[in-house]
Amino acid sequence: MTVATRTEHDLIGEREVPLDAYWGIHTLRALENFPITGIPIGVSPFLVEALAAVKEAAATTNHQLGLLDDERFAAIRQACEEIRSGELHDEFVVDVMQGGAGTSTNMNANEVIANRALELLGHKKGDYHHVHPNEHVNLSQSTNDVYPTAIKIAIILATHSLLSAMEILQASFMRKAEEFRDVLKMGRTQLQDAVPMTLGQEFATYGVMLGEDHSRLSEAVMMLHEINLGATAIGTQLNAPVGYVPIACEHLAKLTGLPLVSAVDLIEATQDCGAFVQLSGVLKRVAVKLSKICNDLRLLSSGPRAGLNEINLPAVQAGSSIMPGKVNPVIPEVVNQVAFQVIGNDVTVSMAAEGGQLQLNAFEPVICYSLSAGIYRLREAILVLATRCVDGITANRELLRSEVENSIGLVTALNPFIGYAAATEVAKEALATGRGVAELVLEKGLLPPEELAAILRPETLANLAPPQA
């Protein structure tokens, strides 16, 4: 079937563009040049909406400064508002991985907005002498200030959604901490018996870890609120009118609801990717600690007969195509894998930031892709971990209690009451015979039963605070 087309031209020559497409010749060339991941930028709503917000703020500023007439401004603004509301995202088709420092992404946005504005004004798509992608939509701008600003906004919004997910998982762990408050168990160091604690303390630790990372991530994302909109090509504001920078920043802040500020030095801000590196490092921290938590959950639930078997993870699917009855810890496993990818992405971001040269970093597309992918996948993995795993965890209480009573590590808690020498002898005999420490202490008359029972209370062994009234 023959597809109807329109003819567009650029500095290289003429090409036929699908008649109904809102994108144009620059986007077409990018589609041909960068068939890399198969992932279009349109799959990231935060990025597309951020681009539209930048273009609307720029158009509003140009109109306010007398550079853009009422008719064109109204059409461009409406096109941007439609995109920000979720329309035309499927027209943002260039690959997330691209050369050109984001120029293809910027031009994809310019062309979609221009052609929608033309349509609103009653003109045909591609009739650019009425509304031009470069002369009107990109007026007073460069890819080098539009793209970094847009990806910062997109990553800020994505990070806010990740922070919300972290709060949900933290709450899940803290609910389990309260549920398991009095469940006595053995703590371990280097996989060896250490001293008693409660399962509640173990789960509360995971909640505290997530809370700390939430704070660090909240701090890191604030660095992205400094933008270089109005810097144009290299930060010297060439082709931007006097007064454009503060006005454009103010309009963009209002549109996004974010406390955006203009960089003090626009030349520095145009080439520096330090804020992305900082955020990536904190995302790696989140991933590392989240993976450690999942390692613990897999270890604590190992068995059920030949492992630790201290907790039970929810059975969400059959675990084997050959072993009947086997159930695997698939939720922690998938979270581990997401964490591994985020950790690897941090290397990519670091290398891309380091690879920038002189007044511009050409590798911001891979920085944007790496950070966005990591944030989105961490968010989804965290929500799955909370709802499909942590919320349904149960404890094998009697097994945990018996392990404490039979553990050699219990003598550490008894040492202040029976003395180091007696505790050592009890430990040696318990290890040699397989008998429980508590049993031997009673047999040897080292403590009366009521005193031993008091010592073995969870509140005593685990140094618990008294329950809240």
VENVENMO-V605856 format. One record per residue. N is the residue number from 1. RES is the residue in one letter. SS is DSSP state (a for helix, b for strand, c for the rest). PHI is phi in whole degrees, -180 to 180 (* if undefined). D_LAST is the distance of its C-alpha to the last C-alpha in whole Angstrom. Layout:
# VENVENMO-V605856
n	res	ss	phi	d_last
N	RES	SS	PHI	D_LAST
N	RES	SS	PHI	D_LAST
This chain:
# VENVENMO-V605856
n	res	ss	phi	d_last
1	M	c	*	76
2	T	c	-81	77
3	V	c	-94	74
4	A	c	-65	75
5	T	b	-133	74
6	R	b	-127	75
7	T	b	-95	77
8	E	b	-127	75
9	H	b	-137	76
10	D	c	-140	74
11	L	c	-67	76
12	I	c	-86	77
13	G	c	155	78
14	E	b	-104	78
15	R	b	-145	76
16	E	b	-92	75
17	V	b	-113	72
18	P	b	-50	70
19	L	c	-58	71
20	D	c	-87	68
21	A	c	-70	66
22	Y	c	-83	64
23	W	c	-83	64
24	G	c	-129	67
25	I	a	-68	70
26	H	a	-65	67
27	T	a	-66	65
28	L	a	-59	67
29	R	a	-65	69
30	A	a	-67	65
31	L	a	-61	65
32	E	a	-76	68
33	N	a	-82	67
34	F	c	-127	63
35	P	c	-84	63
36	I	c	-96	60
37	T	c	-101	57
38	G	c	78	58
39	I	c	-105	54
40	P	b	-80	55
41	I	a	-63	53
42	G	a	-65	53
43	V	a	-75	50
44	S	c	-103	48
45	P	a	-61	47
46	F	a	-62	45
47	L	a	-69	49
48	V	a	-62	51
49	E	a	-68	49
50	A	a	-67	49
51	L	a	-60	53
52	A	a	-65	53
53	A	a	-66	51
54	V	a	-61	53
55	K	a	-66	56
56	E	a	-68	55
57	A	a	-63	54
58	A	a	-65	57
59	A	a	-63	59
60	T	a	-63	58
61	T	a	-67	59
62	N	a	-62	62
63	H	a	-68	63
64	Q	a	-63	61
65	L	c	-89	64
66	G	c	84	67
67	L	c	-93	67
68	L	c	-130	66
69	D	c	-72	68
70	D	a	-59	66
71	E	a	-66	67
72	R	a	-63	66
73	F	a	-60	63
74	A	a	-61	62
75	A	a	-70	63
76	I	a	-64	61
77	R	a	-62	58
78	Q	a	-64	58
79	A	a	-60	58
80	C	a	-65	55
81	E	a	-64	53
82	E	a	-64	54
83	I	a	-65	53
84	R	a	-66	50
85	S	c	-89	49
86	G	c	110	50
87	E	c	-86	53
88	L	c	65	56
89	H	a	-65	54
90	D	a	-73	56
91	E	a	-90	59
92	F	c	-93	57
93	V	c	-111	59
94	V	c	-68	59
95	D	b	-70	58
96	V	c	-63	55
97	M	c	-102	57
98	Q	c	-153	60
99	G	c	-82	62
100	G	c	95	63
101	A	c	60	60
102	G	c	95	58
103	T	a	-59	62
104	S	a	-64	62
105	T	a	-65	58
106	N	a	-61	59
107	M	a	-70	62
108	N	a	-58	61
109	A	a	-64	59
110	N	a	-58	62
111	E	a	-71	64
112	V	a	-63	61
113	I	a	-65	61
114	A	a	-62	64
115	N	a	-70	65
116	R	a	-70	63
117	A	a	-63	64
118	L	a	-58	67
119	E	a	-61	67
120	L	a	-64	65
121	L	c	-88	68
122	G	c	89	70
123	H	c	-105	72
124	K	c	-81	72
125	K	c	-60	70
126	G	c	89	71
127	D	c	-86	73
128	Y	c	-74	72
129	H	c	-72	74
130	H	c	-88	72
131	V	c	-138	69
132	H	c	-105	69
133	P	a	-57	66
134	N	a	-89	67
135	E	a	-72	69
136	H	a	-116	66
137	V	a	-70	63
138	N	c	-97	63
139	L	c	-60	64
140	S	c	67	63
141	Q	c	-132	61
142	S	c	-140	62
143	T	a	-53	60
144	N	a	-74	59
145	D	a	-113	57
146	V	a	-68	56
147	Y	a	-67	55
148	P	a	-60	52
149	T	a	-64	51
150	A	a	-65	50
151	I	a	-70	49
152	K	a	-64	46
153	I	a	-62	45
154	A	a	-61	45
155	I	a	-72	43
156	I	a	-59	41
157	L	a	-65	40
158	A	a	-64	40
159	T	a	-66	37
160	H	a	-59	35
161	S	a	-69	35
162	L	a	-67	34
163	L	a	-60	31
164	S	a	-64	30
165	A	a	-65	30
166	M	a	-62	28
167	E	a	-64	25
168	I	a	-65	25
169	L	a	-66	26
170	Q	a	-60	23
171	A	a	-63	21
172	S	a	-62	22
173	F	a	-66	21
174	M	a	-70	18
175	R	a	-64	17
176	K	a	-66	19
177	A	a	-60	17
178	E	a	-71	14
179	E	a	-62	16
180	F	c	-100	17
181	R	c	-56	15
182	D	c	-107	16
183	V	c	-88	19
184	L	b	-76	21
185	K	b	-153	25
186	M	b	-93	27
187	G	b	-81	28
188	R	b	-134	31
189	T	b	-127	33
190	Q	c	55	37
191	L	c	66	36
192	Q	b	-110	36
193	D	b	-56	33
194	A	b	-115	31
195	V	b	-134	28
196	P	b	-67	25
197	M	b	-153	22
198	T	b	-113	20
199	L	a	-63	21
200	G	a	-62	18
201	Q	a	-63	19
202	E	a	-63	22
203	F	a	-74	21
204	A	a	-62	19
205	T	a	-59	22
206	Y	a	-63	24
207	G	a	-64	22
208	V	a	-65	22
209	M	a	-58	26
210	L	a	-66	27
211	G	a	-63	25
212	E	a	-63	27
213	D	a	-68	30
214	H	a	-60	29
215	S	a	-65	29
216	R	a	-66	32
217	L	a	-69	34
218	S	a	-62	33
219	E	a	-68	35
220	A	a	-66	38
221	V	a	-70	38
222	M	a	-63	39
223	M	a	-65	42
224	L	a	-79	44
225	H	a	-78	44
226	E	b	-89	47
227	I	b	-120	50
228	N	c	-117	54
229	L	c	-59	55
230	G	c	100	58
231	A	c	-70	59
232	T	c	55	61
233	A	c	-66	63
234	I	c	-130	62
235	G	c	112	60
236	T	c	-87	63
237	Q	c	67	63
238	L	c	-58	66
239	N	c	75	67
240	A	c	-100	64
241	P	c	-70	65
242	V	c	-59	64
243	G	c	89	61
244	Y	a	-64	60
245	V	a	-58	57
246	P	a	-66	54
247	I	a	-68	55
248	A	a	-62	55
249	C	a	-64	51
250	E	a	-64	50
251	H	a	-65	51
252	L	a	-67	49
253	A	a	-62	46
254	K	a	-66	46
255	L	a	-66	47
256	T	a	-92	44
257	G	c	73	42
258	L	c	-108	41
259	P	c	-80	42
260	L	c	-76	45
261	V	b	-135	47
262	S	b	-77	51
263	A	c	-63	51
264	V	c	-65	53
265	D	c	-118	56
266	L	a	-72	57
267	I	a	-68	59
268	E	a	-63	56
269	A	a	-67	54
270	T	a	-73	56
271	Q	a	-107	57
272	D	c	-90	53
273	C	c	-115	51
274	G	a	-59	48
275	A	a	-65	45
276	F	a	-68	46
277	V	a	-63	46
278	Q	a	-61	43
279	L	a	-63	41
280	S	a	-61	43
281	G	a	-63	41
282	V	a	-71	38
283	L	a	-61	38
284	K	a	-62	39
285	R	a	-58	36
286	V	a	-58	34
287	A	a	-64	37
288	V	a	-62	37
289	K	a	-71	33
290	L	a	-64	33
291	S	a	-65	35
292	K	a	-61	34
293	I	a	-60	31
294	C	a	-66	33
295	N	a	-58	35
296	D	a	-63	32
297	L	a	-62	31
298	R	a	-66	34
299	L	a	-69	34
300	L	a	-64	31
301	S	c	-97	32
302	S	c	-63	36
303	G	c	135	38
304	P	c	-82	37
305	R	c	-100	39
306	A	c	-113	40
307	G	c	-127	38
308	L	c	-71	34
309	N	c	55	33
310	E	c	-82	29
311	I	b	-130	28
312	N	b	-118	30
313	L	c	-83	31
314	P	c	-59	32
315	A	c	-83	35
316	V	c	-106	37
317	Q	c	-167	41
318	A	c	-64	43
319	G	c	-98	43
320	S	c	-149	47
321	S	c	-87	51
322	I	c	-127	52
323	M	c	-103	49
324	P	c	-61	48
325	G	c	84	44
326	K	c	-77	43
327	V	c	-126	40
328	N	c	-106	40
329	P	c	-81	37
330	V	a	-69	39
331	I	a	-70	36
332	P	a	-58	35
333	E	a	-64	39
334	V	a	-71	40
335	V	a	-66	37
336	N	a	-53	39
337	Q	a	-67	42
338	V	a	-62	41
339	A	a	-62	39
340	F	a	-59	43
341	Q	a	-67	45
342	V	a	-64	43
343	I	a	-61	43
344	G	a	-67	47
345	N	a	-61	47
346	D	a	-63	46
347	V	a	-64	49
348	T	a	-60	51
349	V	a	-62	49
350	S	a	-62	50
351	M	a	-67	54
352	A	a	-67	54
353	A	a	-67	53
354	E	a	-68	55
355	G	c	-78	58
356	G	c	-64	59
357	Q	b	-128	62
358	L	c	56	63
359	Q	c	-88	62
360	L	b	-154	60
361	N	c	-100	58
362	A	c	-80	60
363	F	c	-107	57
364	E	a	-64	54
365	P	a	-58	54
366	V	a	-75	53
367	I	a	-64	50
368	C	a	-61	49
369	Y	a	-63	50
370	S	a	-65	48
371	L	a	-67	45
372	S	a	-62	45
373	A	a	-61	45
374	G	a	-63	42
375	I	a	-65	40
376	Y	a	-61	40
377	R	a	-73	40
378	L	a	-61	37
379	R	a	-59	35
380	E	a	-65	37
381	A	a	-64	36
382	I	a	-65	32
383	L	a	-66	32
384	V	a	-64	33
385	L	a	-61	31
386	A	a	-66	28
387	T	a	-85	29
388	R	a	-100	32
389	C	c	-135	30
390	V	a	-59	26
391	D	a	-59	25
392	G	a	-104	27
393	I	c	-70	26
394	T	b	-123	25
395	A	b	-112	25
396	N	c	-90	27
397	R	a	-62	24
398	E	a	-66	27
399	L	a	-62	29
400	L	a	-61	27
401	R	a	-64	26
402	S	a	-66	29
403	E	a	-66	30
404	V	a	-65	28
405	E	a	-66	29
406	N	a	-98	33
407	S	c	-78	33
408	I	c	-63	35
409	G	c	-62	32
410	L	a	-65	30
411	V	a	-63	32
412	T	a	-62	31
413	A	a	-71	28
414	L	a	-86	30
415	N	a	-52	32
416	P	a	-64	30
417	F	a	-100	30
418	I	a	-116	34
419	G	c	91	36
420	Y	a	-64	37
421	A	a	-64	41
422	A	a	-64	39
423	A	a	-63	37
424	T	a	-64	40
425	E	a	-63	42
426	V	a	-62	39
427	A	a	-62	39
428	K	a	-62	42
429	E	a	-67	43
430	A	a	-61	40
431	L	a	-67	41
432	A	a	-75	45
433	T	a	-101	44
434	G	c	82	41
435	R	c	-82	39
436	G	c	-78	35
437	V	a	-62	34
438	A	a	-61	32
439	E	a	-61	35
440	L	a	-70	37
441	V	a	-62	35
442	L	a	-68	35
443	E	a	-61	38
444	K	c	-84	39
445	G	c	68	37
446	L	c	-75	36
447	L	c	-146	32
448	P	c	-70	31
449	P	a	-55	30
450	E	a	-68	26
451	E	a	-70	26
452	L	a	-62	27
453	A	a	-61	24
454	A	a	-66	22
455	I	a	-65	23
456	L	c	-84	23
457	R	c	-65	19
458	P	a	-54	18
459	E	a	-62	16
460	T	a	-81	19
461	L	a	-64	21
462	A	c	-98	20
463	N	c	55	18
464	L	c	-78	14
465	A	c	-72	12
466	P	c	-61	9
467	P	c	-57	6
468	Q	c	-68	4
469	A	c	-69	0
